[in-house]
Amino acid sequence: MEITPYLNFNGNCAEAFRFYEKCLGGKIEMMATHGETPMKDHVPAELHDKVMHVRMLVGSQALMGSDTPPERYERPQGTYVSISLESFDEGKRIFSELSSNGKVIMPFDKTFWSPGFGMAVDRFGIPWMVNCEPGKA
């Protein structure tokens, strides 16, 4: 079984995934807009340049997403995308990039369970937790 986060955006999915690709060292495998699909004639023209589906690999893990039609978009709440790393320095770098122009919920710092942990909502509205595994950092 594989559990894969699927992120919804309010029109900026392509920009977000290009940022995640760079920040997380991932590789976008597939990105298609509504206008590039056989269903384009059934989608309003203003959605043709919006992402219908994107899939990115980070190591062996997938992250997927799409742009939600404006009338159905809801801001994410109650969940976080959690990243576990071995390196404190890499965790701090990723946290810094994800939180830049976003909102820090809990600054990246040592905790009783981790040599480095932080929580932030990125500039695209996606909540993240960055955690360094004990004994590996």
Stockholm file with secondary structure:
# STOCKHOLM 1.0

chainA/1-137         MEITPYLNFNGNCAEAFRFYEKCLGGKIEMMATHGETPMKDHVPAELHDKVMHVRMLVGSQALMGSDTPPERYERPQGTYVSISLESFDEGKRIFSELSSNGKVIMPFDKTFWSPGFGMAVDRFGIPWMVNCEPGKA
#=GR chainA/1-137 SS CCCCCEEEESSCHHHHHHHHHHHHTCEEEEEEEGGGSTTGGGSCGGGTTSEEEEEEEETTEEEEEEECCGGGCCCCCSCCEEEEESCHHHHHHHHHHHHTTSEEEEEEECCSSCSSEEEEECTTSCEEEEEECTTTC
#=GC SS_cons         CCCCCEEEESSCHHHHHHHHHHHHTCEEEEEEEGGGSTTGGGSCGGGTTSEEEEEEEETTEEEEEEECCGGGCCCCCSCCEEEEESCHHHHHHHHHHHHTTSEEEEEEECCSSCSSEEEEECTTSCEEEEEECTTTC
//
